[in-house]
Amino acid sequence: MIKARLLALLESLRILRFYVPHVAALGAAIAVGLVAGLTTIMGTPPAVDAADRWSLPRWAPYVSGSKRQEMIQTPLWLDDPSRKKEEVVAAVVPPWRFIGTVKDGAKLLAVIELDKGRRVQRLNQGEALPNGAPIDRISSGEISYTENNAETTLKLFGVSKDQNFPSPGKKN
């Protein structure tokens, strides 16, 4: 029984013999660290330089009388007429919204939304919008109409014409 245990111990030592250099290096590193730490602890502490000290500032009593009166007199929270914002007049929002174009055979139809999204209506070129303005032109993603002798163009996407993006209907 003892012989079997000795053989098992020798077998495990034979397997661990490849790790002997690593264990030796680890032991040396620990020994150097302990020696360096003990040397630092056992040495004399550095001398304190008294000329390097600084003094605490002296406390001065707070006097608020004149400063408080000065702050009361300054117009911090009063309206300054030179900084007054101009009133912005809200633009009238039409009761309809352009939401797209649909191709019906060879012609394009404009799709508008009415009653805050409760109804959808398709319009041909030449038909009148709910505000009475006739649609002049329908293109892919935009419509043009004339209102108050001024032509207005509504676009779904803000891509400029000079960029070379493929159109949705064409294949590359």
NORUR-V262831 format. One record per residue. N is the residue number from 1. NEAR is the number of other ideal C-beta (glycine too) atoms within 8 Angstrom. D_LAST is the distance of its C-alpha to the last C-alpha in whole Angstrom. Layout:
N:NEAR:D_LAST, N:NEAR:D_LAST
This chain:
1:4:85, 2:5:85, 3:6:84, 4:7:81, 5:8:80, 6:8:81, 7:8:79, 8:8:76, 9:8:76, 10:8:76, 11:8:73, 12:8:71, 13:8:73, 14:7:71, 15:7:68, 16:8:68, 17:7:69, 18:5:66, 19:7:65, 20:8:69, 21:6:67, 22:7:65, 23:8:68, 24:8:70, 25:8:67, 26:8:67, 27:8:71, 28:8:71, 29:8:68, 30:8:70, 31:8:73, 32:8:72, 33:8:71, 34:8:74, 35:8:76, 36:8:74, 37:8:74, 38:8:78, 39:8:78, 40:7:76, 41:6:78, 42:5:82, 43:6:81, 44:3:83, 45:4:81, 46:4:80, 47:4:82, 48:4:81, 49:5:81, 50:5:83, 51:4:82, 52:5:78, 53:5:79, 54:4:78, 55:4:80, 56:4:78, 57:4:78, 58:4:81, 59:4:80, 60:4:81, 61:4:82, 62:4:79, 63:6:80, 64:6:78, 65:6:80, 66:7:79, 67:8:75, 68:8:75, 69:8:77, 70:8:74, 71:8:71, 72:6:73, 73:5:73, 74:6:69, 75:5:67, 76:5:64, 77:3:63, 78:5:64, 79:4:62, 80:7:61, 81:5:60, 82:4:59, 83:5:56, 84:7:56, 85:4:52, 86:4:51, 87:4:51, 88:4:47, 89:4:47, 90:4:45, 91:4:42, 92:4:42, 93:4:40, 94:7:39, 95:7:39, 96:11:36, 97:6:32, 98:11:29, 99:8:27, 100:8:23, 101:14:22, 102:8:22, 103:8:20, 104:7:23, 105:4:22, 106:2:21, 107:8:23, 108:11:22, 109:12:25, 110:14:26, 111:13:27, 112:13:30, 113:12:33, 114:10:36, 115:6:40, 116:4:38, 117:4:35, 118:5:38, 119:6:36, 120:8:33, 121:9:33, 122:9:30, 123:10:31, 124:10:29, 125:10:29, 126:5:33, 127:8:34, 128:7:36, 129:12:36, 130:9:38, 131:8:40, 132:5:40, 133:10:37, 134:9:35, 135:16:32, 136:8:30, 137:7:27, 138:12:24, 139:9:20, 140:8:18, 141:8:20, 142:11:23, 143:12:26, 144:13:28, 145:12:32, 146:10:35, 147:7:38, 148:3:41, 149:3:40, 150:6:37, 151:7:34, 152:9:32, 153:7:28, 154:9:27, 155:7:24, 156:9:23, 157:5:21, 158:4:22, 159:6:19, 160:5:20, 161:4:18, 162:3:18, 163:6:16, 164:2:12, 165:5:10, 166:5:7, 167:6:9, 168:5:10, 169:5:10, 170:6:7, 171:2:4, 172:3:0
